Amino acid sequence: MPSPFQALYLAGQTGSGKTSVARELIREMAPVEIVNADAFQLYRGMEILSAAPSSTEQELCPHHLFGILDPASECDAVTFAGLAKASIAEVTTRAVPLIVGGSGLYLKAITHGLAPTPKGNQALRAELDLLSLEALVDRYQALDPVGAAKTNQKNRRYVTRNLEICLLTGHPASALKSEWQENAPVIRAVYLQREREDVYERINRRTRQMFESGVVEEVARLGPLSTTAEKAIGLREIQAHLRGEMDRETCIAAIQQSTRHFAKRQESWFKRETAFHRLEVCPNEEASTTAGKIMELISPLTGQG
């Protein structure tokens, strides 16, 4: 018997108000449980930097996939999809899974399903294990220059696996990983659409709030970081500030700018995602009002309540 609880996806640019709207939806949709779809909120110790829901907000209902990874751990869309699908399936047995985040690739890995890549080949892997890392990188760059440029070339496991995919399929690993099992999924999914200047103003304000909340001290406490965690917006700027390479105000301005650039990339990504209903959110609109609009949309989105 199918579950009466159907997932709802809530996406939007950084600073668009997803967490506040989700907080209101918790009240409107009970029983509901939040599943994280933000690449950096997966990591422990980066709660301020990643604008993760506060402990008080997380007490409103069960939250999943927040702070589950050590910052030294690598993560990618495949790994995330496995974690998220398991959480969503479990939550669906008892509540509405509300998947919240702005990481477009991670969300698409759940909603569309990544194209399958070939299983490892023991004979080929044995051959590759005899090569130096430099030789592996050279071969991988020759077969998949696009993918090689995006891969941590110091990570032998990543390079070997991607090269293995190239050799087994005769196609670039990066091309295979960009394909999807389903091109037009029918899902309940909303993208919070704000005017550019509104988003930028909210980003600027939130960046200052992060500093007031102790983000510099949070970053100073971090230990070794994976190449994934190192991509967190604002991390490099704060590290430079800690090294004395820029003062506080310069650091804040630099983070505001890099966050605005990130928001622009998010907007470009989601313009292509037709599975998400774009919901206009007015400047200064109360989160409860936005949640009310979403509740009105839910049934028309899929014909289900």
C-alpha positions as semicolon CSV with decimal commas, in nm:
position;residue;x (nm);y (nm);z (nm)
1;M;0,000;0,000;0,000
2;P;0,152;0,335;-0,103
3;S;0,236;0,586;0,170
4;P;-0,011;0,873;0,217
5;F;0,286;1,104;0,265
6;Q;0,432;1,260;-0,048
7;A;0,762;1,447;-0,051
8;L;0,777;1,822;-0,106
9;Y;1,093;1,989;-0,237
10;L;1,168;2,347;-0,134
11;A;1,456;2,512;-0,321
12;G;1,584;2,863;-0,374
13;Q;1,892;3,079;-0,394
14;T;2,107;3,130;-0,089
15;G;1,940;3,397;0,121
16;S;1,597;3,341;-0,032
17;G;1,439;3,245;0,301
18;K;1,409;2,867;0,263
19;T;1,471;2,792;0,630
20;S;1,213;3,046;0,750
21;V;0,952;2,918;0,506
22;A;1,027;2,558;0,602
23;R;0,971;2,653;0,966
24;E;0,622;2,776;0,877
25;L;0,549;2,469;0,662
26;I;0,627;2,247;0,960
27;R;0,322;2,398;1,131
28;E;0,104;2,376;0,820
29;M;0,191;2,022;0,709
30;A;0,233;1,823;1,031
31;P;0,349;1,553;1,049
32;V;0,656;1,665;0,857
33;E;1,030;1,600;0,880
34;I;1,306;1,805;0,716
35;V;1,567;1,644;0,491
36;N;1,869;1,858;0,408
37;A;1,967;1,922;0,045
38;D;2,247;2,173;0,105
39;A;2,597;2,048;0,026
40;F;2,764;2,230;0,314
41;Q;2,500;2,186;0,585
42;L;2,596;1,818;0,572
43;Y;2,915;1,907;0,762
44;R;2,962;1,934;1,138
45;G;3,120;2,249;1,275
46;M;3,015;2,470;0,982
47;E;2,665;2,558;1,101
48;I;2,710;2,938;1,099
49;L;2,905;2,943;0,774
50;S;2,647;2,727;0,595
51;A;2,345;2,900;0,755
52;A;2,216;2,568;0,888
53;P;1,892;2,568;1,090
54;S;1,955;2,656;1,453
55;S;1,919;2,400;1,731
56;T;1,593;2,572;1,830
57;E;1,459;2,540;1,474
58;Q;1,562;2,175;1,459
59;E;1,361;2,106;1,774
60;L;1,038;2,189;1,587
61;C;1,047;1,854;1,405
62;P;1,299;1,581;1,319
63;H;1,577;1,700;1,088
64;H;1,788;1,465;0,876
65;L;2,133;1,495;0,710
66;F;2,242;1,802;0,902
67;G;2,593;1,790;1,049
68;I;2,642;1,422;0,970
69;L;2,985;1,446;0,802
70;D;3,325;1,535;0,937
71;P;3,464;1,834;0,742
72;A;3,755;1,614;0,629
73;S;3,513;1,379;0,449
74;E;3,456;1,401;0,076
75;C;3,103;1,405;-0,062
76;D;2,955;1,416;-0,410
77;A;2,614;1,392;-0,575
78;V;2,625;1,012;-0,583
79;T;2,705;0,984;-0,213
80;F;2,446;1,245;-0,123
81;A;2,175;1,083;-0,335
82;G;2,224;0,754;-0,153
83;L;2,195;0,920;0,187
84;A;1,901;1,138;0,090
85;K;1,696;0,867;-0,080
86;A;1,734;0,643;0,224
87;S;1,621;0,924;0,457
88;I;1,328;1,019;0,235
89;A;1,210;0,660;0,210
90;E;1,224;0,621;0,588
91;V;1,046;0,949;0,659
92;T;0,772;0,872;0,405
93;T;0,655;0,583;0,624
94;R;0,539;0,825;0,895
95;A;0,550;1,189;0,777
96;V;0,586;1,428;0,484
97;P;0,952;1,457;0,383
98;L;1,025;1,826;0,325
99;I;1,351;1,839;0,130
100;V;1,509;2,182;0,171
101;G;1,819;2,321;0,000
102;G;1,974;2,511;-0,285
103;S;2,236;2,267;-0,413
104;G;2,101;2,212;-0,764
105;L;2,312;1,910;-0,857
106;Y;2,237;1,734;-0,528
107;L;1,864;1,796;-0,565
108;K;1,868;1,676;-0,924
109;A;2,050;1,361;-0,816
110;I;1,746;1,280;-0,599
111;T;1,466;1,396;-0,827
112;H;1,602;1,274;-1,162
113;G;1,827;0,987;-1,060
114;L;2,187;0,969;-1,172
115;A;2,264;0,759;-1,476
116;P;2,426;0,432;-1,370
117;T;2,801;0,397;-1,415
118;P;2,970;0,058;-1,467
119;K;3,078;-0,151;-1,171
120;G;3,447;-0,180;-1,100
121;N;3,650;-0,428;-1,303
122;Q;3,903;-0,619;-1,092
123;A;4,141;-0,695;-1,378
124;L;4,146;-0,335;-1,499
125;R;4,177;-0,201;-1,144
126;A;4,480;-0,426;-1,086
127;E;4,646;-0,277;-1,394
128;L;4,571;0,077;-1,285
129;D;4,701;0,012;-0,934
130;L;5,045;-0,051;-1,085
131;L;5,059;0,300;-1,232
132;S;5,186;0,608;-1,053
133;L;4,938;0,880;-0,964
134;E;5,103;1,105;-1,223
135;A;5,051;0,844;-1,495
136;L;4,687;0,796;-1,392
137;V;4,625;1,170;-1,407
138;D;4,786;1,194;-1,752
139;R;4,567;0,917;-1,892
140;Y;4,255;1,060;-1,731
141;Q;4,326;1,410;-1,867
142;A;4,368;1,267;-2,216
143;L;4,035;1,083;-2,206
144;D;3,826;1,331;-2,008
145;P;3,983;1,680;-1,986
146;V;3,659;1,836;-1,859
147;G;3,621;1,586;-1,579
148;A;3,992;1,593;-1,493
149;A;3,978;1,969;-1,443
150;K;3,703;1,925;-1,184
151;T;3,859;1,628;-1,003
152;N;4,096;1,643;-0,708
153;Q;4,401;1,508;-0,889
154;K;4,577;1,433;-0,561
155;N;4,307;1,184;-0,467
156;R;4,418;0,856;-0,623
157;R;4,086;0,684;-0,558
158;Y;3,886;0,951;-0,743
159;V;4,126;0,961;-1,039
160;T;4,138;0,582;-1,067
161;R;3,760;0,541;-1,055
162;N;3,696;0,810;-1,315
163;L;3,965;0,670;-1,544
164;E;3,815;0,325;-1,499
165;I;3,475;0,455;-1,612
166;C;3,633;0,612;-1,921
167;L;3,812;0,291;-2,015
168;L;3,516;0,061;-1,953
169;T;3,260;0,269;-2,142
170;G;3,465;0,449;-2,405
171;H;3,303;0,776;-2,294
172;P;3,421;1,058;-2,066
173;A;3,325;0,993;-1,706
174;S;3,209;1,354;-1,669
175;A;2,962;1,310;-1,957
176;L;2,813;0,995;-1,804
177;K;2,780;1,157;-1,464
178;S;2,583;1,446;-1,616
179;E;2,318;1,215;-1,760
180;W;1,995;1,139;-1,577
181;Q;1,769;0,837;-1,548
182;E;1,455;1,048;-1,574
183;N;1,428;1,379;-1,761
184;A;1,080;1,490;-1,652
185;P;0,994;1,364;-1,303
186;V;0,649;1,448;-1,163
187;I;0,718;1,584;-0,816
188;R;0,589;1,844;-0,574
189;A;0,865;2,102;-0,594
190;V;0,877;2,477;-0,533
191;Y;1,154;2,726;-0,609
192;L;1,141;3,054;-0,415
193;Q;1,185;3,329;-0,673
194;R;1,293;3,672;-0,544
195;E;1,397;3,986;-0,727
196;R;1,774;4,010;-0,768
197;E;1,815;4,323;-0,556
198;D;1,605;4,169;-0,280
199;V;1,824;3,857;-0,274
200;Y;2,141;4,065;-0,274
201;E;2,020;4,279;0,014
202;R;1,930;3,971;0,214
203;I;2,272;3,817;0,139
204;N;2,451;4,132;0,253
205;R;2,250;4,144;0,574
206;R;2,296;3,776;0,650
207;T;2,672;3,793;0,597
208;R;2,701;4,056;0,869
209;Q;2,481;3,847;1,096
210;M;2,717;3,554;1,045
211;F;3,008;3,761;1,173
212;E;2,805;3,878;1,471
213;S;2,722;3,513;1,544
214;G;3,088;3,406;1,554
215;V;3,161;3,265;1,208
216;V;3,528;3,368;1,229
217;E;3,574;3,170;1,549
218;E;3,386;2,876;1,395
219;V;3,621;2,863;1,097
220;A;3,924;2,899;1,325
221;R;3,817;2,580;1,506
222;L;3,799;2,372;1,187
223;G;4,062;2,107;1,134
224;P;4,158;1,940;0,804
225;L;3,905;1,996;0,526
226;S;3,804;1,785;0,229
227;T;3,803;1,937;-0,118
228;T;3,423;1,940;-0,093
229;A;3,411;2,127;0,238
230;E;3,676;2,372;0,114
231;K;3,427;2,499;-0,144
232;A;3,195;2,643;0,123
233;I;3,115;3,005;0,036
234;G;3,308;3,244;0,257
235;L;3,556;2,989;0,390
236;R;3,859;3,109;0,192
237;E;3,789;3,472;0,273
238;I;3,766;3,404;0,647
239;Q;4,082;3,195;0,636
240;A;4,258;3,489;0,470
241;H;4,122;3,716;0,743
242;L;4,254;3,481;1,010
243;R;4,596;3,493;0,845
244;G;4,588;3,871;0,864
245;E;4,565;3,913;0,487
246;M;4,245;4,120;0,499
247;D;4,064;4,315;0,767
248;R;3,713;4,235;0,891
249;E;3,527;4,481;0,668
250;T;3,717;4,376;0,357
251;C;3,643;4,012;0,443
252;I;3,272;4,081;0,486
253;A;3,256;4,265;0,154
254;A;3,443;3,984;-0,023
255;I;3,204;3,720;0,115
256;Q;2,902;3,927;0,019
257;Q;3,033;3,947;-0,334
258;S;3,119;3,576;-0,367
259;T;2,780;3,484;-0,220
260;R;2,603;3,707;-0,471
261;H;2,795;3,538;-0,752
262;F;2,693;3,198;-0,612
263;A;2,329;3,307;-0,598
264;K;2,348;3,411;-0,962
265;R;2,479;3,065;-1,056
266;Q;2,197;2,904;-0,858
267;E;1,940;3,111;-1,044
268;S;2,089;3,007;-1,379
269;W;2,078;2,640;-1,276
270;F;1,716;2,642;-1,161
271;K;1,596;2,827;-1,469
272;R;1,655;2,497;-1,649
273;E;1,473;2,287;-1,387
274;T;1,118;2,263;-1,517
275;A;1,013;2,019;-1,243
276;F;1,020;2,307;-0,992
277;H;0,730;2,552;-0,975
278;R;0,869;2,905;-0,949
279;L;0,691;3,094;-0,672
280;E;0,730;3,472;-0,663
281;V;0,820;3,602;-0,317
282;C;0,782;3,974;-0,257
283;P;1,038;4,180;-0,063
284;N;0,954;4,184;0,310
285;E;0,693;3,911;0,258
286;E;0,632;3,719;0,579
287;A;0,746;3,356;0,573
288;S;0,398;3,253;0,687
289;T;0,250;3,419;0,378
290;T;0,491;3,234;0,150
291;A;0,410;2,906;0,325
292;G;0,041;2,974;0,271
293;K;0,101;3,020;-0,102
294;I;0,286;2,688;-0,111
295;M;0,002;2,510;0,065
296;E;-0,238;2,638;-0,200
297;L;-0,005;2,509;-0,470
298;I;0,055;2,159;-0,336
299;S;-0,252;1,985;-0,482
300;P;-0,238;2,152;-0,826
301;L;0,130;2,065;-0,859
302;T;0,068;1,692;-0,880
303;G;-0,303;1,640;-0,843
304;Q;-0,245;1,498;-0,497
305;G;-0,295;1,638;-0,151
